[in-house]
Amino acid sequence: MGLRNPWAYSFIGIFAVFMMILLLVNAQGYVAGYSGVTGTMLNLVLYLLPLMTLMLGSFSLTGEKEDGGWELLSTYPLGTTAYIAGKYIGLTVVMLVIIFCGFGAAGVLGYAMGTGFQLQTYITLLGFSLSLMLMFLALAMLVGTMARNRWQALTISVALWFFLVIAWAPALIAVLGMLPYTWIKPAVTMLTALNPAELSRLFAVISLGGGSVLGPEYYDWVQWIRRPSGTIAYAAFALVWIGFVAGLANYLWERRRVRD
């Protein structure tokens, strides 16, 4: 059903076109590691992918409520956990198609022109996109569980995307400005862990060698991610984050199911 959704193909086209445009910019002069081009690509992924994921994921659940699909499924011996897990896995496949089409088109074009990104940079950007998608997909399950219809899902998704991606930096500065100096680093660590977009961005920037642009408040993050075990620890933390948010969505869905 997700692959028959016209929104999915629109997102594939948008994502692939912008990836190829950035690759053409990269062909004019690429600096290894973290550069203006890789930073622009990170921002592109950070702006487009979470919004795509939130909308497709939340619409999938709210669509079942509006179209009566859930009423039919609830007559079968189907548990809530199996239902949410099935939705998550199915939507992961749809998002993987979108991501791999975008990166695949850019990779093929770069190979043909002989101006593609270095393999390590390409893998880091791909890993950043995958982790970002998986965490926001769990968030989309939560949005779809709370929303009663597609309009509510759209409103919540856009508001959540705007806060976590666009308004996060000024909001963080405003909050930190009201705290004592000794509380700033612990507050940065705690707040960053709550935002999947910021957490994924920090990991990608530091992995590409751009940790120096983050400032002294993120020194502990830079040291943590640069360790040999940093990638494994990040993956483990992302899995815990996904499990907690998806588990909350499962709990709320089961609670509403029992009440109804």
SVG drawing of the C-alpha trace seen along z (x, -y; Angstrom):
<svg xmlns="http://www.w3.org/2000/svg" viewBox="-16 -34 56 49">
<polyline fill="none" stroke="black" stroke-width="0.4" points="0.0,0.0 2.8,-2.4 4.5,-1.8 1.2,-2.5 0.9,-5.9 1.5,-8.8 3.1,-10.7 5.9,-8.2 6.8,-8.7 6.6,-12.4 9.1,-12.2 11.3,-9.8 11.5,-12.4 12.2,-15.3 14.8,-13.5 16.6,-12.1 16.6,-15.5 18.1,-17.4 20.7,-14.7 21.8,-14.9 21.9,-18.7 24.2,-18.7 26.4,-16.1 26.8,-18.5 27.7,-21.2 30.2,-18.8 31.8,-18.3 32.9,-21.9 35.4,-21.4 35.1,-18.9 37.0,-19.1 37.4,-15.8 35.4,-15.2 33.1,-17.9 32.7,-20.8 30.1,-23.2 28.7,-20.7 28.4,-17.9 26.9,-20.3 24.4,-21.4 23.5,-17.7 23.2,-17.1 20.7,-20.0 18.8,-18.8 18.3,-15.3 17.6,-16.9 14.8,-19.1 13.2,-16.6 13.5,-13.2 11.9,-13.8 8.9,-15.5 8.5,-12.7 8.7,-10.1 6.3,-11.8 3.7,-12.3 3.8,-8.9 4.0,-7.1 1.2,-9.0 -1.1,-9.0 -0.7,-5.2 -2.1,-4.8 -4.8,-7.5 -5.9,-6.3 -6.7,-2.9 -8.9,-4.7 -10.7,-6.9 -11.2,-4.2 -12.4,-1.5 -9.4,0.8 -8.6,1.0 -12.2,2.0 -11.8,4.9 -8.4,5.9 -9.5,5.8 -11.9,8.6 -9.0,10.9 -6.7,12.4 -4.1,9.6 -2.3,8.1 -1.5,4.5 2.2,5.1 2.1,7.2 0.1,4.5 2.4,1.6 5.5,3.7 4.0,4.6 3.3,1.0 6.8,0.0 8.5,2.7 6.4,2.0 6.9,-1.7 10.6,-1.1 10.7,0.7 8.9,-2.3 11.4,-4.8 14.3,-2.6 13.2,-2.7 13.0,-6.5 16.5,-6.8 18.2,-4.3 16.6,-5.8 18.0,-9.2 21.4,-8.0 21.5,-5.5 20.7,-8.1 23.4,-10.4 25.9,-7.5 25.3,-6.5 25.6,-10.0 28.8,-10.6 30.3,-7.4 29.5,-8.3 31.0,-11.8 33.9,-10.6 33.2,-13.2 31.3,-11.3 31.9,-11.6 34.5,-9.6 33.3,-6.2 33.6,-7.0 31.7,-10.2 29.0,-8.5 28.6,-5.8 28.4,-8.3 25.7,-10.3 23.8,-7.1 24.0,-6.0 22.9,-9.4 19.8,-9.2 18.9,-5.7 19.2,-6.4 17.3,-9.7 14.5,-7.9 14.2,-5.0 14.0,-7.3 11.4,-9.6 9.4,-6.7 8.9,-5.6 7.9,-9.2 5.4,-8.9 3.9,-5.8 3.3,-7.9 1.7,-10.8 -0.5,-8.4 -1.6,-6.8 -2.6,-10.1 -4.2,-11.7 -7.8,-10.9 -7.7,-11.8 -5.3,-12.8 -5.7,-16.5 -4.7,-16.1 -1.8,-13.9 -0.7,-16.6 -1.0,-19.4 1.0,-17.5 3.6,-16.2 4.3,-19.7 4.4,-21.2 6.7,-18.5 9.0,-18.8 9.1,-22.6 10.1,-22.5 12.6,-19.6 14.3,-20.7 13.7,-24.5 13.1,-26.0 15.3,-23.8 18.5,-26.0 16.8,-29.3 14.8,-27.4 17.9,-25.7 19.8,-29.0 16.8,-30.6 16.7,-27.8 20.4,-27.7 20.6,-31.4 18.4,-31.2 20.5,-28.5 23.6,-28.9 26.9,-28.3 27.6,-25.1 24.3,-23.6 24.8,-24.3 26.8,-21.2 24.5,-18.7 21.5,-20.5 22.9,-20.3 23.6,-16.6 20.1,-15.9 18.2,-18.0 20.2,-16.7 19.4,-13.1 15.7,-14.0 15.9,-15.3 16.6,-12.6 17.3,-15.2 20.0,-17.0 21.4,-13.7 21.8,-12.4 23.2,-15.6 25.9,-15.8 26.9,-12.2 27.2,-12.9 29.1,-16.2 31.6,-14.7 32.1,-11.5 32.9,-13.7 35.5,-15.6 33.6,-18.8 33.4,-18.6 35.3,-21.8 32.4,-23.9 30.1,-22.8 31.7,-24.8 33.0,-23.9 29.6,-22.9 29.7,-19.8 33.3,-18.7 32.0,-15.7 30.0,-14.6 32.9,-15.0 35.1,-12.8 32.4,-10.2 31.6,-9.8 35.3,-9.8 36.0,-6.8 36.2,-3.4 33.1,-2.4 31.3,-5.6 29.3,-4.3 28.2,-1.2 27.1,-3.3 25.2,-5.6 23.4,-2.7 22.6,-1.2 21.2,-4.5 19.2,-4.9 17.7,-1.5 16.7,-2.3 15.2,-5.6 13.2,-3.8 12.1,-1.1 10.9,-3.6 8.9,-5.7 7.4,-2.8 6.6,-1.1 4.7,-4.3 2.8,-4.3 1.9,-0.6 0.8,-1.3 -1.5,-4.2 -3.0,-2.2 -3.7,0.8 -5.3,-1.5 -7.6,-3.1 -8.4,0.4 -9.5,1.6 -11.5,-1.5 -13.3,-1.4"/>
</svg>
